[in-house]
Amino acid sequence: MRVSTAFVLLSSANLVQGFSPIATPASARNSFSSLNAEKQQIESFDPLNLSSQEDNINGDFNDNLKTGMLPLVTLLALTPEAANAAPSPDWGLFEGKTGSLLHPVIMGSMFALSLSTALKGFQYRRQRTMGAEIKALKQTLPSLNGASNLSAAIASAQAAEDVDSAMIAKLQSAMPIENEINALLAERKELSSKGLKDGHFSQGAILAFLGTAFAIEGPLNTYARAGKLFPGPHLYAGAGLVVLWAAAAACVPAMQKGNDTARSIHIAANVSGMGLFAWQIVSGWPILLKVNELTKWP
């Protein structure tokens, strides 16, 4: 940087010398080549010695120009390169250890939140589909003759004047089915008390927002520290994960209208996203160790 600056200034000095306002242009001298004889006669008659004064003036101007430029060229040549270079932006905490470790901490939390959200989603799906299973089991029960359950129907059949042993045996054989139905009803009641639908939606919204935000923050932090990005499995998996999150969120309106195709796409996108998220942890661990080693607090 110092050598190139000094070279430019010296070249400028020579250029200015070539265009001295006192020197006679070469084109003018060539245009009057036919008048050489007259010029020699005029120069021979020079009682005031003007021609020699012109040469002296040109020489003095060029010498003064070089003398004046020399200190400036010397000063620039001795100036440190850091003073001539443009200052890099100061990112503060964002490029230190605090900002660098914020990404893995948040994304690790998002992975745990993803597991919790997925669990709530499958539990809500279980709660929603249990009704059809319970209905199918009830259809296999024998007629209860107006009784509320099998136990009451058996007691009523045994108290009748004409005891129907075959009917009693049939009712008794259906007791395991009734027990299974009662267990499913208790499980559905327990699931419904957890507010799974609202919990799954709320956690999914948080995951989509914070996950996407810090998926972008990570590359920005890398660029602030290194001045470039490093394409590789970790970066590619993160980009694919954000796309899958967007696809899963886009299916929600259709799912709320009972569209089973949208629900299947939603589940597939989130399951695939969990796989990419796990891959990000594996591929990001060496990066985390290196960043922790090279960065300083804060």
Residue pairs with C-beta under 8 A, 6 or more apart in sequence:
1 81
1 84
1 85
2 76
2 77
2 78
2 79
2 81
2 84
3 77
5 76
5 77
5 84
6 73
6 76
6 77
9 69
9 72
9 73
9 76
10 69
10 73
13 65
13 66
13 69
16 65
17 62
17 65
17 66
20 58
20 61
20 62
22 54
22 57
22 58
22 61
23 58
32 39
43 51
91 99
91 224
91 225
93 99
93 298
94 220
94 221
94 224
95 221
95 224
95 225
95 295
96 295
96 296
96 297
96 298
97 291
97 292
97 295
97 296
97 297
97 298
98 297
98 298
99 221
99 224
100 221
100 225
100 291
100 292
100 295
101 288
101 291
101 292
101 295
102 214
102 217
102 221
103 214
103 217
103 218
103 221
104 284
104 288
106 210
106 214
106 217
107 211
107 214
107 215
107 218
107 280
107 284
108 281
110 207
110 210
110 211
110 214
110 277
111 277
111 278
111 281
113 203
113 206
113 207
114 207
114 211
114 270
114 273
114 274
114 277
115 274
116 203
117 200
117 203
117 204
117 207
118 270
118 271
118 274
120 196
120 199
120 200
120 203
121 196
121 200
121 204
121 267
121 270
123 191
123 194
123 196
124 191
124 196
124 197
124 200
126 191
127 188
127 191
127 192
127 196
130 184
130 187
130 188
130 191
131 188
133 184
134 181
134 184
134 185
134 188
137 177
137 180
137 181
137 184
138 181
140 174
140 177
141 150
141 174
141 177
141 178
142 167
142 170
142 171
142 174
144 150
144 152
144 153
144 171
145 153
145 156
145 157
147 153
147 156
149 178
150 171
150 172
150 174
150 175
150 178
153 171
154 168
154 171
154 172
157 163
157 164
157 167
157 168
157 171
158 168
201 252
204 248
204 249
207 245
208 245
208 246
208 249
211 241
211 242
211 245
212 242
212 245
212 246
215 238
215 239
215 241
215 242
218 238
219 229
219 235
222 229
222 230
223 229
225 291
225 295
229 235
232 283
233 279
233 283
234 280
234 283
234 284
234 287
237 276
237 277
237 279
237 280
237 283
238 276
238 280
240 276
241 273
241 276
241 277
241 280
244 269
244 270
244 272
244 273
244 276
245 269
245 273
247 265
247 269
248 265
248 266
248 269
248 270
248 273
251 262
251 263
251 265
251 266
251 269
252 266
254 261
254 262
255 262
255 263
255 266
